[in-house]
Amino acid sequence: MGEMDAVGDVVAGGMLARAVEPKAGEAADGHTHEGNCLNCGAELTGPYCRCCGQQAHVHRTLGAFFHDLLHGVFHFEGKIWRTLPMLAWRPGELTRRYISGERARFVSPVALFLFTVFLMFAVYSFAGPNMKPDGLDDPRGDVAGALQEQRRELTTLQESRTRAQRGSNPQSIAKIDEQIRETQEGIKALEKFEALEQGNTSQIVNGKTGWKALDEKLKKFNANPQLAFYKIQSNAYKFSWALIPISVPFVWLLFLHRRRYRQYGAYDHTVFVTYSITFVSIWLVVLALTTLIPGLGWFRKLMLFIPPIHMYRQLRGAYELGRFSAIWRTAVLSFFALVAIVLFLLLLVALGIMA
């Protein structure tokens, strides 16, 4: 079922992206040769109608239907193969060229954002239950075993402490007490995780706010937290677009003193943010897929350096900044990005609680 949901998400994302992406450069002879457009009736003078833009020749075969489906989901008229490499290696140039008016050569940031966000959540819904941190075959099923092991270790440490007391060795006792405290903290953390997995999460949100309507929602959240978490997960991709308006003001602050961005700055910053979030979505997809391959922990650690490096390259290229100017803006924008993510997560939690 999860696999079908994942495929459905990818197809939905592709079709939504295709809906906002204009056609360009698609020309193929079909099964009919009309003199007038079948859509608006205008006289045809080329492969496309000059009035409505529809193709001059239409296809009426089942094969053509599935070709259009795959083409709409995965191809983007070939522009995606020009856009993705530039988004990865020359994001600043891509952003600047798109803002300057080169629109037909590249996939628009909105179309690419829609597709990659749906792809990301499809991959996570498919691969998420099978993600395996290094050293664990099944992280959920291994919680009970890890908890049992920690409890055995605690018993062993307590026995060692008793023997140390008999030997009157204060230094040894202090060292063992520290190990006991660390083990007890680990047991508490595992017990909370085990309770979460078993649905015993009645105390996830406690206390009263004094706002009757909100207290009722919190009560429902505590009564069925798994449903609330499902709603939060569902809202994550439905409202992923909210990351764009949340992030744009932070970028605007970085260039508040520059006159050249006062008139068209909002548009420029929005294109920058949309391409940036799109790249992060692709990065998260790759990161998720690497968790399915054992022994790539070192590679995932290296991948953590990619987003700030990409942000630096995009800032420097898109806004034509010097090295120092791009470096300090990257540092500030990295902090702003964390703030934006926290705000977005708070929005998801609020939607999950209030739903």
PEZI-V650642 format. One record per pair of residues at least 24 apart in sequence whose C-alpha atoms are under 7 Angstrom apart, sorted by sequence separation. I is the first residue (numbers start at 0). J is the second residue. If there is no record, write none. Layout:
# PEZI-V650642
i:I j:J
i:I j:J
This chain:
# PEZI-V650642
i:32 j:56
i:81 j:105
i:82 j:106
i:200 j:224
i:31 j:56
i:247 j:272
i:31 j:57
i:78 j:104
i:79 j:105
i:153 j:179
i:243 j:269
i:246 j:272
i:307 j:333
i:29 j:56
i:30 j:57
i:78 j:105
i:79 j:106
i:198 j:225
i:279 j:306
i:28 j:56
i:29 j:57
i:30 j:58
i:78 j:106
i:29 j:58
i:153 j:182
i:243 j:272
i:243 j:273
i:149 j:182
i:149 j:186
i:146 j:186
i:146 j:189
i:142 j:189
i:25 j:76
i:142 j:193
i:23 j:76
i:17 j:71
i:14 j:71
i:13 j:71
i:14 j:72
i:17 j:75
i:13 j:72
i:13 j:73
i:10 j:72
i:253 j:328
i:23 j:103
i:20 j:106
i:249 j:335
i:20 j:107
i:20 j:110
i:19 j:110
i:17 j:110
i:246 j:339
i:16 j:110
i:245 j:339
i:16 j:111
i:16 j:113
i:15 j:113
i:16 j:114
i:12 j:113
i:13 j:114
i:242 j:343
i:12 j:114
i:12 j:117
i:12 j:118
i:9 j:117
i:8 j:117
i:9 j:118
i:8 j:118
i:9 j:121
i:235 j:347
i:8 j:121
i:234 j:347
i:6 j:121
i:5 j:121
i:120 j:236
i:231 j:347
i:5 j:122
i:231 j:348
i:5 j:124
i:231 j:350
i:5 j:125
i:116 j:236
i:231 j:351
i:230 j:351
i:1 j:124
i:2 j:125
i:228 j:351
i:1 j:125
i:227 j:351
i:227 j:352
i:220 j:352
i:217 j:352
i:216 j:352
i:216 j:353
i:132 j:290
i:131 j:290
i:130 j:290
i:131 j:291
i:133 j:293
i:112 j:273
i:119 j:280
i:130 j:291
i:133 j:294
i:108 j:270
i:115 j:277
i:119 j:281
i:122 j:284
i:129 j:291
i:133 j:296
i:109 j:273
i:116 j:280
i:119 j:283
i:123 j:287
i:108 j:273
i:112 j:277
i:115 j:280
i:119 j:284
i:108 j:274
i:111 j:277
i:115 j:281
i:98 j:267
i:94 j:270
i:94 j:271
i:86 j:278
i:91 j:312
i:90 j:312
i:91 j:313
i:95 j:317
i:90 j:313
i:91 j:314
i:94 j:317
i:91 j:315
i:92 j:316
i:91 j:316
i:92 j:317
i:91 j:317
